[in-house]
Amino acid sequence: MTMPEADYRRLLFRALIMTVLCITAVLACYFWIDRPVAFFVYRHHINTIQVFRWLTYPPPEVQNWSALVLTILMVRRAWGPFLRWQKVLLVACLSLIVADDFRISIGDVCGRYWPETWTHDNPSLIGTGTYGFHPFQRGDDIGSFPSGHACRILGFATVWMIAMPGSRTVAIVLCAPMLVSLVAMNYHFVSDVIAGSVLGGIVATYAAYLARLEMPRASPDSVSAVKPEQLA
């Protein structure tokens, strides 16, 4: 069954609302939050806490293994239809990969310097006092916005939260510390994480809807239309 155009319009409207809210939050963080938080992390040596470093490892590892998971699932499909969790895993892996590609494109458009200097003397807020966006300048030294880690996390997890509502608590418990760790390690500004999370969430939502993974909404008409034998 195809998804009615009205549902796509509602989905688009919600995505636009989230985008506007995200832009508002990013602007607020840019002027009042990003720099104070980055300097606080640096001065209090929060980024020396190893647990925060470890929490940043899973997102890129999940992406690295996604291609193999997709291959295994395609082989598995030759022996019959997917179980629901297998289909959700397939869509989640695809969502993660697509979301990260979106992130790269937006990163090239925005061109933001990092909170700290990591490699090849890249300009940064703490390392060189460089802060701000430099649109349409490409390169790893200006790829802080939006956060790729956050985009991967929400691009993968949001599919599960939509398709399997019972997994939401587990997903939030797993995702929240990883998102916090990105700021705690000064890998990203707060606004980077917000933007990456929203981007990943929007891509994942579209992926879940396109794959028809969203939970069906019950209505009086649909309930009355159910035949007795369908309830058996």
ZAMI-252839 format. One record per residue (C-alpha): residue number from 1; residue in one letter; x, y, z. Coordinates in pm, whole numbers. Example, Ala and Ser with C-alpha at 12.3 -4.5 7.8 and 13.67 -1.06 7.14 Angstrom:
residues 2
PT     k   r        x        y        z
PT     1   A     1230     -450      780
PT     2   S     1367     -106      714
This chain:
residues 232
PT     k   r        x        y        z
PT     1   M        0        0        0
PT     2   T      143      334     -102
PT     3   M      163      626      133
PT     4   P     -102      896       57
PT     5   E       24     1235      -58
PT     6   A     -139     1396      245
PT     7   D       87     1192      472
PT     8   Y      394     1307      280
PT     9   R      277     1666      308
PT    10   R      239     1626      684
PT    11   L      582     1467      702
PT    12   L      733     1753      499
PT    13   F      559     2011      718
PT    14   R      698     1850     1034
PT    15   A     1045     1833      881
PT    16   L     1029     2203      795
PT    17   I      919     2288     1149
PT    18   M     1210     2088     1290
PT    19   T     1446     2263     1050
PT    20   V     1327     2608     1160
PT    21   L     1357     2511     1527
PT    22   C     1702     2369     1459
PT    23   I     1821     2687     1288
PT    24   T     1688     2891     1580
PT    25   A     1868     2671     1831
PT    26   V     2191     2680     1627
PT    27   L     2185     3061     1614
PT    28   A     2124     3083     1989
PT    29   C     2409     2842     2059
PT    30   Y     2641     3018     1815
PT    31   F     2611     3354     1991
PT    32   W     2567     3252     2357
PT    33   I     2650     2887     2426
PT    34   D     2909     2731     2196
PT    35   R     3213     2932     2299
PT    36   P     3150     2930     2678
PT    37   V     3093     2554     2676
PT    38   A     3405     2485     2466
PT    39   F     3622     2695     2697
PT    40   F     3465     2534     3005
PT    41   V     3550     2187     2876
PT    42   Y     3904     2298     2797
PT    43   R     3973     2476     3126
PT    44   H     3834     2197     3342
PT    45   H     4008     1923     3141
PT    46   I     3681     1738     3091
PT    47   N     3811     1601     2762
PT    48   T     4072     1400     2954
PT    49   I     3803     1172     3098
PT    50   Q     3850      848     2906
PT    51   V     3488      732     2922
PT    52   F     3384     1027     2705
PT    53   R     3645      929     2446
PT    54   W     3521      569     2443
PT    55   L     3164      684     2391
PT    56   T     3263      850     2063
PT    57   Y     3384      523     1908
PT    58   P     3054      339     1830
PT    59   P     2899      573     1564
PT    60   P     3178      548     1302
PT    61   E     3221      177     1378
PT    62   V     2852      114     1310
PT    63   Q     2890      294      978
PT    64   N     3202       96      891
PT    65   W     3017     -232      944
PT    66   S     2691     -123      779
PT    67   A     2799     -234      431
PT    68   L     2874     -585      558
PT    69   V     2543     -597      745
PT    70   L     2360     -494      428
PT    71   T     2538     -765      231
PT    72   I     2444    -1030      486
PT    73   L     2083     -915      483
PT    74   M     2068     -929      103
PT    75   V     2198    -1286      111
PT    76   R     1947    -1369      384
PT    77   R     1662    -1227      169
PT    78   A     1723    -1498      -93
PT    79   W     1579    -1751      154
PT    80   G     1259    -1569      235
PT    81   P     1103    -1242      352
PT    82   F     1274    -1044      625
PT    83   L     1164    -1067      982
PT    84   R     1055     -726     1108
PT    85   W     1376     -661     1304
PT    86   Q     1582     -754      998
PT    87   K     1395     -505      782
PT    88   V     1436     -239     1049
PT    89   L     1810     -311     1065
PT    90   L     1835     -284      685
PT    91   V     1658       52      679
PT    92   A     1858      180      978
PT    93   C     2189      101      806
PT    94   L     2078      269      484
PT    95   S     1949      568      680
PT    96   L     2284      607      858
PT    97   I     2479      601      531
PT    98   V     2248      848      356
PT    99   A     2238     1079      659
PT   100   D     2617     1095      671
PT   101   D     2629     1184      301
PT   102   F     2385     1466      369
PT   103   R     2608     1577      655
PT   104   I     2913     1595      426
PT   105   S     2723     1807      174
PT   106   I     2594     2047      437
PT   107   G     2939     2061      596
PT   108   D     3088     2177      265
PT   109   V     2821     2445      239
PT   110   C     2863     2573      596
PT   111   G     3239     2541      647
PT   112   R     3276     2574     1024
PT   113   Y     3600     2560     1221
PT   114   W     3641     2308     1505
PT   115   P     3648     2378     1879
PT   116   E     4007     2251     1913
PT   117   T     4308     2186     1691
PT   118   W     4347     1815     1618
PT   119   T     4569     1762     1316
PT   120   H     4789     1952     1071
PT   121   D     4749     2270     1280
PT   122   N     4387     2307     1175
PT   123   P     4241     2644     1279
PT   124   S     4010     2625     1579
PT   125   L     3854     2831     1855
PT   126   I     4089     2715     2130
PT   127   G     4397     2646     1918
PT   128   T     4409     2961     1706
PT   129   G     4115     3173     1822
PT   130   T     3930     3111     1496
PT   131   Y     3552     3094     1524
PT   132   G     3266     3103     1281
PT   133   F     3128     2978      951
PT   134   H     3301     3014      616
PT   135   P     3044     2900      358
PT   136   F     3147     2696       55
PT   137   Q     3499     2632      177
PT   138   R     3576     2261      169
PT   139   G     3819     2062      379
PT   140   D     3854     1860      697
PT   141   D     3976     2168      884
PT   142   I     3633     2332      845
PT   143   G     3404     2032      883
PT   144   S     3272     2077     1236
PT   145   F     2912     2158     1140
PT   146   P     2696     1956     1151
PT   147   S     2830     1676     1369
PT   148   G     2884     1356     1172
PT   149   H     2875     1146     1489
PT   150   A     2540     1291     1595
PT   151   C     2403     1248     1244
PT   152   R     2503      882     1240
PT   153   I     2363      818     1589
PT   154   L     2019      963     1517
PT   155   G     2015      839     1158
PT   156   F     2042      485     1290
PT   157   A     1854      502     1619
PT   158   T     1552      702     1502
PT   159   V     1453      425     1261
PT   160   W     1437      182     1554
PT   161   M     1244      429     1770
PT   162   I      982      478     1497
PT   163   A      952      115     1391
PT   164   M      973      -37     1738
PT   165   P      840      208     1999
PT   166   G      933      -36     2274
PT   167   S     1300       32     2197
PT   168   R     1278      407     2257
PT   169   T     1392      401     2617
PT   170   V     1691      183     2534
PT   171   A     1779      400     2233
PT   172   I     1765      721     2438
PT   173   V     1977      570     2716
PT   174   L     2239      462     2461
PT   175   C     2233      773     2242
PT   176   A     2227     1054     2501
PT   177   P     2571      979     2655
PT   178   M     2728      952     2309
PT   179   L     2588     1290     2210
PT   180   V     2708     1448     2534
PT   181   S     3054     1297     2485
PT   182   L     3098     1488     2158
PT   183   V     3077     1815     2348
PT   184   A     3263     1682     2652
PT   185   M     3560     1590     2430
PT   186   N     3543     1926     2250
PT   187   Y     3506     1735     1925
PT   188   H     3205     1952     1843
PT   189   F     3021     2263     1953
PT   190   V     2676     2221     2106
PT   191   S     2513     2360     1792
PT   192   D     2702     2106     1578
PT   193   V     2548     1824     1779
PT   194   I     2201     1974     1763
PT   195   A     2219     2018     1386
PT   196   G     2362     1670     1330
PT   197   S     2095     1513     1549
PT   198   V     1811     1691     1370
PT   199   L     1955     1604     1029
PT   200   G     1994     1238     1121
PT   201   G     1647     1229     1271
PT   202   I     1483     1379      962
PT   203   V     1660     1140      724
PT   204   A     1570      844      947
PT   205   T     1207      951      967
PT   206   Y     1178      966      590
PT   207   A     1354      630      561
PT   208   A     1115      469      808
PT   209   Y      810      611      632
PT   210   L      931      520      285
PT   211   A      990      165      405
PT   212   R      646      163      573
PT   213   L      797       92      913
PT   214   E      594      347     1105
PT   215   M      331      208     1340
PT   216   P      -15      222     1178
PT   217   R     -260      473     1323
PT   218   A     -589      320     1428
PT   219   S     -910      498     1325
PT   220   P    -1280      415     1369
PT   221   D    -1320      359      996
PT   222   S    -1022      124      975
PT   223   V    -1141      -73     1277
PT   224   S    -1492     -110     1139
PT   225   A    -1351     -218      804
PT   226   V    -1165     -511      955
PT   227   K    -1326     -841      870
PT   228   P    -1393    -1096     1146
PT   229   E    -1161    -1350      987
PT   230   Q     -874    -1096      997
PT   231   L     -900    -1088     1375
PT   232   A     -872    -1465     1407
